[in-house]
Amino acid sequence: MSRIPDLAAALERFLERVEPYDTAPTGDRVGGVQMVGPHGGRQAELTAHTARALVAALDAYTDPSDRGRCATCGSRKLDTSLTCYDCGRVGGIFGAVLADRAEQIQSWGTSPPS
């Protein structure tokens, strides 16, 4: 089982990188993030600047497992070879070549052309 990263520490490191550029660091707090875990709970209060930075970071995130959508069924569950877990089709250029070749072989019937 993989170790779960320390969410509170990661958020604190993020805020340390963002807060120096906050033009109103003592301004109104617009939100907060409460974290609970094995080391107790922590709360991070966000100014408008830090909240915008957090939203931008979250919106920019791409999961390492994201391989796009299946061109056949639209599922987002593709393995490393771009095979769709839902419909079984292989995506991308390699998948198109495989599909064309499979159709060609199927059109031969029981024996290939001579």
N, C-alpha and C positions, 0 to 999 in steps of 0.2 A: 504494500500500500504506500502510495507517495505521501510525502509530508505536505500538509496544508500550509501555505505561506502565512506569515503573521500579517493579517490585514491591517491592524492598527498601526504597526510599524511602517508598512508601505504607505499608508495614508499620511502619516507624519512626515515621511521623507518627501512625498509629493508636495505637501503644504510648505515644507522648508524651501523647496525649489521655486514655489509660486509666490509666497508671501512677500519677498523682498520687492516685488514689482507692483504690489497693491498700493494704489494712490490714496486709499482711504482705509488703512488697516484698523483704525479704531471706530470705523463707521458701524452702521447697523448690521446686525447679523441677519442673514436672509434664510438661513437653514442650518441644519446640523446633521451629522452622521453619528449614530450610536452603534458601537461595536461591542459585542459580547464574545467571550471566549474563555479559554482555560485560565487566563491571567487576569480575569475580571473584566469589567466593562469600562469602556472609554468613550468620551464624546468629543467630537471635533466640530467646532462652530465655524461656519463659513460666511465670509463677507460676499458681496456681489462679485468681486473679482475672483476669489477662490472658487466660488460656485460655478462661474463661467468656465474657469480653467478645468475643473473636474468634469463638467458636462462635455467640454471639448475633448478631453482625454478619453472619456468613456465612448463618445461617438466615433473617435478615430480608431478604437481598438478593433482588431480583426483576429478572430480565433485561429490559432495555428492549424486546427483541423478543418478550417473552411476551405473547401475546394470548389466553391461555386455551386451552381444548380445543375441538376440533370436536365439535359436538353430534351429528353423524352417525356419525363413525368413531372419535372419541376422540383423534385425532392432536393434537400440540401445534404442528404446523407450519402456522400461519395467516399469510397476508400482511397488509399494512396494510388491505386492504379486507375482511378476515376470510374470505378464500377459502382453503379447505384445499388445501395442496399435494398431499395424498395422495388425497382423494376428489373434489375439485373443487367441493364444495358451499360456498355462502356462508353464514356464520353470522350470529348476531345478529338484530335486528329487521328490518334491511334484507334479510338472507338469507331470512327467513321470508316477507316480502312478495314477493320475487322467486320463491321456490318456489311460493307460492300462485298467483301470476300465471301462471307457467309451466304449472302443472297446469290452470288455467282455459283457457289458450290451447290446450293439448294436447287438452282435452275437446271443443273445437269441431270437431275433425277438420280438414277442408280449408277450411272457411269460417266466419267468425265469425257469431254469431247476429244476425238482423236486428232 
